[in-house]
Amino acid sequence: MAIEVAVQRLEIGDVVLVSPPQQDEEVEATVVRDVERTDTTIRVTLRVEGRRDDFVREWPLGELVTVVRGP
């Protein structure tokens, strides 16, 4: 089951739908490091299964993301 949650609620192990860099379609990516929070943004390190490199995605506070599985 997929649900929309505010990015500031993400934690390690959550699986979210995102479009990785240089890719137009959404894929499932897992939060693999502690979420970094500032006064205005949330920065998350993500990993797509079967890919070698992790990538970082940054969202403004309050943005909604689709979580498909929790930790």
C-alpha positions, 0 to 999 in steps of 0.5 A: 500500500502506498501513502503520501507523507510529508518528507520530514517524516521519512526515516532510514528504511522507508521506500519512496517513489522518485525519479533518479537523476537523468531518468524520467520515470519513477522507481522505488528507492530506499532511504539509506542514511539519516535524513538531514534537516534544515530550517527549510529543506529535507535532504535524503540519501537514496538507493535504487536496488540493482544500481551502484551509486546512491543519490541525494534528493532534496525537498522543501519542508512540507512537500509530500512523497509517496512511501510504498513501504516503511522500515 
